[in-house]
Amino acid sequence: MKAKAKVFFRPIEGSAPLSIHWYPGPFGDAKEATSGNGVYWCSPNGELLAVQFDDVREDRDEQTLVCHKHLRVELSVKAGKPQYKVLHGEHKAA
């Protein structure tokens, strides 16, 4: 991911979808996350272009999208301010 990410989160009545884009669209077809509630877009060579979490609470929320075996995005929201991490490597279940 070369570009700085743009986060889109406009909650109405306490929740909303949340998108993180590293590149401007269009992206093509979305792929369902392996685990978590959302979708992601990758380039043909597997580079992550964008993700969208289905429903994120504005007050406090923590979610993880596993895009494929070696790539996941962890999201944390506190008082309406989202923070995320993109992690590479095997996801190990607790």
C-alpha positions as MATLAB code, in Angstrom:
seq = 'MKAKAKVFFRPIEGSAPLSIHWYPGPFGDAKEATSGNGVYWCSPNGELLAVQFDDVREDRDEQTLVCHKHLRVELSVKAGKPQYKVLHGEHKAA';
ca = [
       0.000    0.000    0.000;
       1.735    3.093   -1.258;
      -0.908    5.755   -0.787;
      -2.153    7.197    2.499;
      -5.498    5.657    3.365;
      -8.777    7.555    3.289;
     -11.322    6.462    5.880;
     -15.040    6.983    5.180;
     -17.280    6.729    8.252;
     -20.499    8.739    8.562;
     -22.600    7.185   11.338;
     -26.331    7.817   11.543;
     -28.085    6.855   14.774;
     -24.945    5.250   16.191;
     -23.557    3.048   13.399;
     -22.651    2.884    9.722;
     -20.503    1.027    7.203;
     -16.834    2.012    7.347;
     -14.560    1.990    4.296;
     -10.795    2.332    4.062;
      -9.375    3.123    0.610;
      -5.678    3.084   -0.234;
      -6.287    3.813   -3.921;
      -9.034    5.687   -5.765;
     -11.606    3.438   -7.473;
     -12.979    1.806   -9.432;
     -11.881   -1.496   -7.944;
     -13.893   -4.164   -9.786;
     -15.741   -6.935   -7.956;
     -15.599   -7.106   -4.176;
     -14.612  -10.317   -2.418;
     -16.285  -11.495    0.797;
     -13.964  -11.503    3.778;
     -12.851  -14.962    4.903;
     -13.963  -13.997    8.413;
     -15.561  -10.866    9.762;
     -18.419   -8.880    8.284;
     -17.357   -7.037    5.177;
     -15.717   -7.092    1.786;
     -12.364   -6.191    0.268;
     -10.836   -5.352   -3.083;
      -7.411   -6.474   -4.302;
      -5.418   -5.833   -7.437;
      -4.648   -8.806   -9.724;
      -1.274   -9.220   -7.973;
      -2.933   -9.396   -4.511;
      -2.285   -5.843   -3.287;
      -5.037   -4.556   -0.991;
      -6.918   -1.626   -2.560;
      -9.821   -1.095   -0.148;
     -11.964   -2.725    2.549;
     -15.487   -2.114    3.813;
     -16.780   -3.198    7.216;
     -20.549   -3.802    7.075;
     -21.715   -2.152   10.302;
     -19.516   -0.308   12.779;
     -20.725    1.261   16.009;
     -19.783    4.883   16.592;
     -19.325    4.764   20.384;
     -16.998    1.741   20.657;
     -16.294   -1.189   18.346;
     -13.554   -3.672   17.466;
     -13.633   -5.792   14.331;
     -11.266   -7.786   12.149;
     -11.615   -8.606    8.455;
      -9.536  -11.524    7.253;
      -9.102  -10.820    3.562;
      -7.221  -13.970    2.750;
      -4.857  -16.333    4.507;
      -2.017  -13.846    4.980;
      -3.750  -10.474    5.188;
      -6.138   -8.982    7.723;
      -7.353   -5.543    8.777;
      -8.060   -4.824   12.446;
     -10.361   -1.905   13.250;
     -10.924   -0.138   16.547;
     -13.372    2.733   17.083;
     -13.525    4.804   20.258;
     -15.803    7.846   20.552;
     -16.309    7.981   16.781;
     -12.582    7.930   15.929;
     -11.486    4.916   13.881;
      -7.989    3.424   13.950;
      -6.852    0.443   11.913;
      -3.915   -1.884   11.378;
      -3.110   -3.951    8.317;
      -1.397   -7.164    9.375;
       0.390   -9.659    7.169;
       0.961  -13.260    8.153;
      -1.041  -16.251    9.347;
      -4.138  -15.479   11.403;
      -4.180  -17.705   14.475;
      -7.477  -18.352   16.187;
      -7.552  -17.766   19.945;
];
